[in-house]
Amino acid sequence: MGLALVHGRARAGVGAPEVRVEVYLAGGLPRMSIVGLPEAAVRESKDRVRAAIQCAQYEFPARVITVNLAPADLPKDGGRFDLPIALGILAASGQIPLEALDEYEFLGELGLTGELRAVDGILPAALAVARAGRKLIVPVANGAEAALAKDLEVRTARTLLEVCAMLNGSKVLPIAIAPPTVRDRGPDMTDVRGQLQARRALEIAAAGGHHLLLIGPPGCGKTLLASRLPGLLPEASEAEALETAAITSVSGRGLDPALARTSVPFASPHRQCSRAGRRRRRAATGGNFPCAPRCAVPR
């Protein structure tokens, strides 16, 4: 019998609570079960993990395999637990060293060939791992985003085999590096013709940090003016930029790491969104609409 513990992260809104992936091997007819409130994508990981382990030329144990995702009352979704589950099975069966797993956290979806694929919500997880004082291993496609977190060592891998080689001490994975910051202020007030009173109001609101309400008939330029307001605002602080980038990371809209540290967001929710649509949007973002503490939102 073997027992292994691997550290991972779930996704809960813009948070990333820690998940302990516990793998237990016992005697009996071969089967594998995953417990701990897994959703469909997590339950299906058993087939991806089996194929990935075998394609990496490791042995998939012919035992009773129980995978527990703790805490049990936290919903688990997505393919982010594929890599921790595979490593837990290999460690519990003695194919990789158990002690090598202690200082790392792992995130990544596995293809049937053992390829590591990107997952969303990496930046909130990286910030949480940095606070926990561990190191992080992610797919190559997530490396630049995870490297935005300060005081965190992020290493990237292309396949399950590369991660196992690193844990066995035969390979050193590359360290992820955040891309150079690009200064992009977005739309500018030079695009606006006329509207002298409204332009003056935007400048005063931006200079003094005031709230602003634009009222007028459709087509008079409210959204055009509001979309130019971020160009008047000062650059986001480090904390504001990372909070905004974390919201973008979990929203599925795609995060450009080069712009994450400077851009002030502009959100334009549709005023006629139905109640059902608002519920779906709230569920998709964990109750956090893609709008940062300081952003321009036309009403």
Steps between C-alpha positions, in 0.01 A plus 500: 500500500617856418393851587607827338410866547524763225414868531275675250258793475129522427321795343240689704420834342823701509630286784710185483450286811752224562400145411683199641500218244527180703559176309465162669583164345348183642462138401202366308357501149646793302282812503537870556265739678519876565323647803481849645212666311649469148304630202480317166831627359682385816333158501604452137863566590547131591503409130735785405735418786513128415588566135755773589683278750523212255616727213773633731628140529401469866289220647139569589444298822256208472365578847203664665580871464313752712557870435371741764483872422494675837322700632204284408241781512674717236378445141780399260470569128711509184808306399741671739522192724622262226869561571476473882295179473750341259795594721320369808444162334865479392623600847269259684623216277865590565587614149593855606629611844237611750720760668550686171133601499502694827636836381299526177144559392382373162237617253432374149272299276635184339451389142488130418862519382617651829510853362434776754228743394422844635223564753329825592519687829877453531581846638280474814650157564854635458433783747365248752800269454736794559325575829529132597877506442513214250616472138270451203516280190264584212470432126718711272198692371423622855856592593498871408176564687611313813830692500310824570479393865784643708732291716399177331712246313299375203628217283342385176472158338368373168421143601440277798828326423693826548339559841586145610858542378533816708362330810739208446791744479597428139374825345471868591187674384530858368388790718211703362570869437236771475509689167611865489225743591333672205361849553162502330260771608227390260249742343582868543295819544637628169240276333219716642381804305297764682337399830697771680288486817518122523874499430552753777295285739712193418822690560380628838379154605831341397711766671307495826406133516127579490207286393339588169148448364431553128133552408360554152304349212640208299773599256609820672847362581479370858679170431756670274588747774507239777729272296752788478504560875768232575742701285469789747544289813844441654662163447371226723698417811659158531220375726225641276659362184537150645143501633368605160719242325374227736139582410586489130682169550195322646249663264624304197550817291873444464771685691791670328783488761683787330206736566398364838704743712393831343158481339196653672194294400188619324189288550179556306225268629184501290220690674234262367665181624231262627481374857594151377797647315615679814475174696709317239759775501514503878544122508776515237696762695431370850294809583770738376413686182801576276534853636788611720488735803599789276353484151271688265147361468238688298148497643 
